[in-house]
Amino acid sequence: MAFAERFNAGIRKLKEKLKEKPELAEALEEYDGRTLTLNVTDDAVYVFHISREGVTMEVSPEKPPEDMYLETSSKILGRMLDEKRVNPVDLLTGKIRWRNIGLREVEVVRRLLGV
């Protein structure tokens, strides 16, 4: 669970931002009720529940939902978070797998969580 604290910190920041900028809730409304499952193959499965009120996270649930699904290794995820971008080569070579999600959604979640 190498990324849990980092994601929790991002969720806390988002909650603070929502208090200061209620217009962020409108941005979240588009994804209200959706989930993003981030399967870090050599770490844990992180499930983000998105609602108008914010984001909550579950770590390694018994049966993770596959609404929006992203899978990669901790090395690739760490690079994505540190460089704040997705490397197209990782996408093209299959180091990042996804279903029902686009780069726009990945970027939205990354920005919302401040990671």
Order of alpha helices (4+ residues) and beta strands (2+ residues): alpha-alpha-beta-beta-beta-beta-alpha-alpha-beta-alpha
